[in-house]
C-alpha cells in the first residue's frame, strides 16, 4: 500500500465531500479491515484504508477537520486499551473497548466454531464446538505469555522485532508451552546492552501489574497464528487421528484469519461495544452513517 501523508487523506475527504455531502468518510487501518467492514457498511459510507492507526489519529487531529461531521476512524486499540492511552480520547475515533484488534473481535464470537464445522468432517457438531473452545483457550493462553513481551516493548519502546518471532520455533505443540527463554534470547539478540535475562526479569515484573487473566494482553493476530500452529497436534490429542484424515492439514495463520473474517456474521457484530460506539457516532452525526441498519440492506 502506498504510504500517504495525513494531508493527502484530508484532501481526499474534501473531494469526497464535494461530490456527495451526505457520504461519510471512514478511515480503517488496512485493506483486510476494509474487506471486513465493507460487509456491514452503509451504502453512503466511503471506507478508506490507511497505513496504521497513527496516521488515522493524525488525520482526525487535523485542525481543518475539527467540528466537521461525517469523518471517523476505526482502529485496533492494541495496548492503548490496557495503558489507557490519551490517543483513545481523539474525537471521532471508534474502537471496541473489550477486544484489542480485529482478530480478537472475530474470536470473541462463534466464527471459529463455524470455520471448524466446515473444515473438519466429524458428525458430532458439539464435539467440534468443544474442540474449538479448547483450541482458542490454549492459543490465547500462549499468546498472553508472548503478549507480555509485546507489552514490554510497547511500554519501553525497545524496538524489539516481535513480529519476526516464528511461533513454530518457540512453541512446543506437544507440551503446549512457550519457550520464554528462547523468545527473550531471540528478541534481545540484536539489542546491545539488553540481555534475554533483562527481558525475562522485566516481563515477570509486568505480571505484578497486569493479570494474565486479561485477554487484552494478547494480540488476536498472535492467537490466530498460534491456533494454526498447534491445531494438528491438538486435534490428534483430542480425536486420536491425523487432521488430514478428516479435514485440511494445511491451515496457515493467514488462511485461518481469512476464514474467520468470512465466517463472521452481522449478528455477532451487533453484540460488540464497537457496534454500539458506531451507533452513538451516527446519532451525533446525522445524517451520516457507517453501518447498515440490517444484514439485508443493500450495500
N, C-alpha and C positions, 0 to 999 in steps of 0.2 A: 504494500500500500504506500502510495506517495505521501511523504511527510509534509503536511501543510501547517502553516502558521495560524495562530488564533485569528489574526486579522482576515485571513482568507475565508475562514468559516463565517465570520461576521459579514463579509461581502456577499457570500453565498446566501446567507439568511436574508439580507436586504433584497437581493434579486428574487428570491423565492417569495418574499412578502409582497414585492411589487407586482408579481404575476398573479398572486392569489392572496388576498388579505385575510382569508379565513383558514389558510393552511398552517398547521403547527409545524415547527422545525425542531426535531428531537435528535440530539447527538447521542450516539452509543459508542462503546469502546472499540468495536471491531466488526468485521464482516460476519462472524459467526453470531454475534449478538443481534445484528440486523436480520439475519436469517431467521432467528427465533422470534423476535418481536414483530416481524412482518406478518407472522401468522395471526397476530392479535391486533394489529394496528388498524385504526380507523382509516377510512378512505382518504380523508383530508389531512393525513399525517405524513410528513416527509421525514423518514429515518435516514440519518447521515452518520456513517461510521467515522470515528476519529481515531487517532493513534494514542489511546490510553486516556485515563481519567484526568491526568494533569492538564492536558490540552483542553478537555471539557471544562474544567474549573477555570482556566484562563479565559476561555470564551465567555462563560457566564459572568465572569467578573469584569468584562469589558465595560467601561463607563457608558459607552453609547447605548448599550442594551439595557441598562438599569431602568426599571419602570415599564419596559415594553412587555406586552403579553404574547404568549404563543411560542416561546422558546424554552426548551428544557434540556436536561441531560440525564441519562440513565447510566449509572455506574455500578461496578463491582466495588463494594466498600473495602474489601480485604481487611487489613489490620486497622484501618481507620475506625472500625466499629469497636474494637477492643480498647484502643487508645483514646477513643472519643475525640478524634482529631477535629480541629477547628474547621477544616475544609467541609465537613459534613453539614455545616450551617449555611453553606453557599445557597443563595436564593435560586430557586428553580432546579435544584439538584435532587434527583429522585433515586432512591435505593431501598433495598429491603433491610429492615433493622434486625433481622434474625439470621439471615443467610449472607455470607460474606462475598459470594460470587455467583455467577450464573449456574455453574455446575452444582453448587450447593443447593441452589433453588430447585434444580431438576431432581436432585437426590432426596430432597425433602418432600417427595411425592411418591406415588406408586408407579412412576415411569420405569424404574428398574425392573419391577415385577413384570410389567408389560413387555419389556425388552426380552427378559429371560423366558417368558412364556412362548414367545415367537422364535427363540433361538435354540431352546432345549426341548427335545422330543421326549417328554415324560408325561404320562397320563395324569398323574396326581398333581393338580394345579396347586393345591395347598402346600405340597412338599416343595414345589418350585418357589412359592412365595416365602416360605420359611428359609429356604436357602438364600434367596435374595436379601432377606433381612440380615442373615449372618454374614454374607459377603460384604454388605455395606458396613456393618458394625466393625468387622475386623479391619477393613480397609480404612475406615475412619479413625480407628484407634491408632493404626500405624501412621496415618497422615498427621495426626495430632502430635505424635512423637517427633516427626520431621518438622511439623509446624513450629515447634519451639525454636528451631534453628532459623526458620524464616522470620519469626517474630523478633528474635535477637538481631538479625541482620537489619530489620526494619527500624528497630529502636536505636541501634548503634551506628547505622549507616556504614557497615564494614565493606560493602561492595562484594559480598560473598556470591559466588556463582551457584546459587541454589538450583536454578533451572538446569544446570549441567549435570546434576546428580541423576544417575540411572538407577531406578528402583530395583531392577534385576541384579544390580551389583551390591546392594546394601540390605536387601530384604530376603530372609530365609523363608521360603514358601512352606517348608515342612514344619518349622517351628513357629511360623508367623511372627517373626521378630525382626525389628530394625536394628542393624548393627550401628549403634550410635557412635562407637569409636571410629569406625571406618568413615562414617559421614563427616565427623569432625575433622578427621585427617584429610579427607578429600577437599573439604571447604577451606581449610587453613593452608593448604599446600602452596598456594601462590600468594600468600599474605605474610610478608616478612614481619617478624615480631609478634605474630599471632599463632599460637600453637593449638593443636587439637585439644590439649588439656585445658587451655584457656576457654575454648568454646564450650566444652562439656561442663566446666565449672559454672560458667555464666548461664548456660541453659538450665542447670539444676537450680540456680538462684531464681530464675524466672518462674519456676514451678511453685515457689512460695507465694507468688503474687497472682499467677494465672493458673486456675484449676484445669487439670486435664479433662474434666467433665464438660468444659466449654467447647462445643463443636466449632465455634468461630475461630479456634486456633488453627484449624486446618483449612487448606485451600481445596475447594471442590475439584479442581483440576488434578491435584495430587491424589485425591480419593479415587477418581475415575482411573487414573493411570495405575494405581496400586491394585484396584479391583481387577483390571485386565491382566496384571501380572500374576496375582495369586489365584485367579479363577480356576485354571486347570487342576492345580494341586488340591485346592479346597473342594472342588467338585468330586475328585477321586476319593477324598477322605469321606465325604458325605454320602456318596452313592456307590462307591466301590467299582467305578467304571471310568474309562477314559472319556474326556469330554467329546472327542471326535466320534465316539460311538453313538452319541445321542444329540449332537449339535455341532456347532462350529468350534474348531480348535484354534482359530486364527483371529481371536478378538483382540485388537490392539486398543490402546487408550484412545486414539483419535476416532477409531470406528465406534467404540462404545459411547464416546461423547456425542457423536453424530446420531447414533441410535436413540440416545436419551432425549436429545432435542426433538427428534421426530416423534417419539412416544409421548412427549409432554402434551397435556391437554388443557384446554381453556378452563375446565372445571378445577384443575389443580391450581392454576394461576390465580383464580379469583379468591382463593383461600389465603393468599400471601399478603404480607404487610406492604410489599411493593405495589400490588394492585390497589390497595387502599390509599397508598401515598399518591399514586397517579390519579385516582378518582378525586382526591382532595385538590390536586393541582388543577384538574379540569373544572371543578366548581369555582375555583378562584380565577380561572382564565377563560370564562365563557366568551365566545362560542368555540374556542379551540379544544380539540380532542386529540387524545393519543391512542386510546384503546377503544375498539368497537364495543357496542352495547351487549352483544351476544355472539356466540360462535357461529351463528347462522347469518350474521350480517355480512354482506359482500365486502371484500377488501380490494 
